[in-house]
Amino acid sequence: MTKFKGPDDFSHRQPACTGVLITNLGTPDAPTTAAVRRYLAEFLADPRVVEAPRWLWWFALHGVILRIRPPRVARAYASIWQESGSPLMHLSRQLADKVQQECSKQFPGPVKVVLAMRYGTPSIQAGLEELRKANVQRIVLLPLYPQYSATTTATTFDAVSKELQTWRHMPELRMITHYHDHPDYIQALAQSITAARQTHGKPDKLLFSFHGLPKRYLLQGDPYYCHCQKTARLVAASLGLGDDEWFVSFQSRFGREEWLKPYADNTLKEWGADGIQHVQVISPGFAVDCLETLEELAEQNRDFFLHAGGKEYHYIPALNDQSVHAQMLVSLIAQHSKGWPETDSTVHRESDQERQARLERAQQAGANK
């Protein structure tokens, strides 16, 4: 029999609160083989991430991949690890803190922002538990994935849904599934590119590099590829770039099957060999910098381009914890929480006197909290 969480799921004494659960993919707890193996075991076991017969994939994952891959990935993490820990974790926390500050300034009622990771720690279960104890009655779920994919956004909802099935008192839930074409997001990316050009000059090519995905996922209906193309097109239009000044590619493929093309590493090798001298690269699919941007894009792909004959290569950082990024996310939260008393000033919010009167009525009816 299911044991539902309580008894503090609901309180007449505690003010109602709106919660914002910001999620990101996750990161190992340390740049070690053991920590990476634990992380990859959870990540790669997700059927949303790897769509393959479970029995066959289990043998491949535990019999081969988790024996071979963790040491190499751990070395890559060690090359970017900072005193504050994993860049993805540190930057995600910094961004969540700024979103909390902006929510406290902009919204009329209490809004609690909590960060969780789909894989690893802090878990989505732990994040939701923190919100539950704060007496949240409404939750906005905000995965830090601008472009929707079943491998990222949908699996986040899976984890949230699984945890909420154990709650006796269910909150109202709204989910932000994508923001790939949000005007503030496009403008923030354009500003980052403009700043890079002011520092490093105008490149011969601007490369938009998005995380890859098996091609069959696109053919089966995943809209990720289309979202990536639209993001790049809108940013290029905002900057007034000609068609020959920018290009879209995909990075971080894994395994032997065909992934979304063109591949970023092959593109950069070809450009270097073809005489293109100066390239700037941005990866709009990542809200904050992580292994795939700091090690793969900023280091590995830079070497590919320069060794092939290129002269200048500049990686443009993710939006990270910039104030403009936090403000853009708060505008998304406001858009998706309209009609809620803590975030919409046009909606009546219960006063302390009204809450006290409600408590007294509940006590008279036999409630003990």
N, C-alpha and C positions, 0 to 999 in steps of 0.2 A: 504494500500500500504506500502511495506517495505521501511523504511528510512535508507539508507546506510550511514555508518559513513564517515565523512569528515568534513571540506575540507582538512585536513592535512594528508590524506592517502598517498599522494605522494608529494615529493618536489624535484625540480631540484637543490635547494640550499644545502640541507643537504646530507652529504655523506651516501651512502648505508651502511647497517649494517646487519650482520647475528645475529639472535636472538636464544637463547637457553631457552626454557621454561621447567624448572625442576618442576615436580609435585610430590606431595605425597598425601596420603589419606585425611588427615585433622585431626582436633582436636577441641573440644569445646573451646570457648574463655575464659572460666573460669571453675573451678571445682565446679560448682553449678548445682542444679537440673534444673533451667531454661535454662542455657546455654547448658547443656547436652541434654535436651529435644529438643531444636532447632537443634542441630547437628544431633541427631539420627533421627529426623523427615525428614531431608534432605537425610541422608545416606540411611536409610531403605526404603525410598520411591522410590529409584532408581530401575527400573525393571531389570537392569543388576544384581543387588545385590540379590534381592529376586524375583525369577521367580515364580509368582503365579498370579491367576486371580486378576486384579487390584481392582475390587469392593470388593472382599473377603478380600484381604490383607489390603485395606484401613480401613475396620472396625476393623480388628485385630490390626493394627498398632495404630490407634487413639482411639479405644475403650478399648484396654487392654495394649499393650506394652508401649506406651508413658505415661501411667498412673502409671505403676508399675516399669519399668526398670530404668528411669533416676535417682531417688534418690540413688539407689545402685551403679550405674555406677559413679555418682558424687563422692561418698565416695571413690571409687577406684582411681579416678583421683586425689582427694585431697591427697591421700597417696603418690603420686609420684610427685605432683606439686612442682615446684622449684621457687626460687626468680625471675628467668628469664622467668617463665611461663611454658607452656607445654613443656616437654622434646622433643616431636616430632617436635614442631615448632622451638624451639631454635636450636636443632641439625640440622634440615633441613636448617635453615638460615645459620648456620655456614658452613655447607657443600657447599651450593650454593655460599657463599662468596669465599670459597677456589677454587671452580671450576672457578669462575670469574677470580681470580688471576692467575690460571694456564692457562686459555684461553688467558689472556692478555700477558703472557710470551711466549706462544708457537705458537700462530697464527699470521700471518702477517698483518691482518686487524682487524677492530673493531668488537668485538663479545660481545653482551650484554646478560648477564645471569639474568633471572628473576625466582623467586620461586612463585608457586601457589599451592593451595590445591583443590582437587576435591570437597570436601565438606567443608563448613565453609569459613573462611577468611585466607589469601587473596585468592579470587576466581580466577578461570581460566579466567573469563571475565576480571578481573582487571589486571591479569598478561599479557594477550594478549594486552590489551589497553596500558600498559606501553611499550610494544615492538612496537606497532603501532606508538606511538608518537616518538619513537627513529628512525623511518624511516627504520624498518627492511624490507628487501626484501626477506629474506630467514629465515625459522625457523626450528630448530631441536627440536622436542618434546621428552623429556626424562622423562618418568614416573619412579619413584624410586621403580620399581617392577622387580626384577631380573627374576622371573618366570612369564610367561604370564598367565593371566586369563581374561576371559570376564568380571568378576566382578571387576577387577581393571584396567587393561590396556585398554580394549575396552571401558569402560565407560568414561575413560579419553579422548579418541578420540571423543566420542560422544559429550562431553562438548566443546571441542575445535572446532569441526565441527559446532556445533550450533552457536558459537560466530562468527566464520569466515564467516558464511552466511550473516552477517550484514556488512561485509567490502566491500567497493567498489573496492579497489585495493588489490587483493589477493596475499599473499606471496607464494613463493615456500615452500612446507612443506614436511619434512621427519620425520618419527616417529621411535623411537627405541622401538620395541615391547617386547624385552626380552634380557637378557644377562646372563642367568643362567649357560652357559657353557663357558663364555669368560675366556680365560686363566688368565688374570690379576685379575679378580674377584675370580677365584678359588684359585689363589696364595695368595691373600689378606686374604681370609678366613683361608687358611692353616697356614699362619703366625700368625693369631690371636689365633688359637688353639695351635700352638707350644708355643706361649708366655704364655698361660694359663698353659700348662704342666710344663713349666720352673718354674712357680710361685707356683703351687699347686700340682705338681707331676702328674704321669700318672694315669688316672682313670681306674676303671674296665670297664666302658662303656662310650662311647661318644654318646650323643643323639642329632640328628638333629631334631629340632622341627619346623615344618612349620605351617603357619596358615591353618586352616581347610577349607573345602569346601563341600557342599552337594554332596554325592556320585553320585546323578543323573546328576549333571553337567558334571562329568567325563564321564559318560555313554552316554551323549549327545554330546560329542566331545571336551570338554575343555581340553587342553593339560597340565594344571597346575600340575597335579599329576606326569606326566612323567618328567616335567622339574625339580620338586623337587627331584625326585629320581636320576636324572642325576647329579644335583648339588652335592648331598651327595656322590654319587659314585665317582665323579671326585676328590672331596676333600679328601675322604678316600684313594684313590689311590695315590694322591700327598703326603700324609703323610705315606704311606706304611702300612696302618692299615689292619689287618686281618678281615675277615667277622664277627667274633665273638666279635670284639672290637667296633663296631659302629652299630647304629640302626636309622631308620627314623620313626617319628611319626607326628601326626597332633593335633593342639591345637585350642582353642577358638571356639568350636562348639556352635551353637545356635538353639533352637527349638527342636522338637521331632524327626525329620526325621534322617535317617542314614547319617553320614558325612564320609569323608575319614578316613580310619583306618590304623594302630592302633592309638588310642587316647593317647596323651602325658600323661595326668594325670593318666589314668589307667595303662599305661606302668610303670610309676615311682612307683606307689603303688605296682605293682607286683614285680618289681625289689627289692624294699626295703624288701618285705616279703620273697623273695627268697634268701636273704643273700648277695646281691650285696651291697658293702660298699661305693664305691666312684664313683660318677657320675659327668660328666661335660656336660653342655647343651649349644648348640649354635642354633640360629634361623636365618638361612641364607636368609630367605624370607623378612626380615626387613632390609632396608638400614640404618635406624637409630632407636634407642631405643624409645619405646612408651609404652602405657598402657599394651599391650599384652606381652611385654618382661619384663618390670620393675616391674609390679605388678603381672601378671599371672605366668610368668616363674620364675622370680627371687625370688618371695615370695610365692605365693600359691603352685606352684608345688614343690618347695623346702620343704615346710611343709609336703606335701603328702609323699614325699620320706623319710624324716627323721622320721615321725610318723609311717611309715610302717616298720622301722627297719634299714634304711640306715644311714650311718655315716657322709659322706662328700658329699656336693652338691655345685657345682660352676657354675654359669651362666656366659658364655663368652659374653661380650657386642657385640653389632652390630658394623659394621665398622665405623658408625657415621661420624665424621668430620676428620678422620685420613687423612693425606696427601696422603697415598697410595690409599685411596678410591677416593679422588678428582682426582688424576692422572689417575686412571682407568676410571672414567667417562669421562674425557677429551679425553682419547684414543678412547672411544666409539663415542664421538662427532666428532672427527677427521675422524673416519672410515665412519660415516654416512653423512658427509658433504664434501666428496671428490668432487672436481670439482667446488667448490664455491670459489670465489676470496678472501674472508676474512679468510678462513681456509686452503686453499691449495696454497702453495707458487709457484706451477707450473702454476697457472692460473693468467692471467693478471688482475690487479686491477686498477681501474680508478684513475688517478692522480688528484691532485688539478687543474692543468691546463686543463685537459680533462673535468673535471666537470664544470669549469668555461666556457669553450667553449660550452658545452652542454646547460648550463643555457642561454647563449647569444643567441644561436640558438632558444631555446624555447621561449624566450622573443620576438624575432623577429617574431615568429609564432603566438604570442598573449598570451602566458602563462603569468601568473602573479606571479608565485612562482617557 
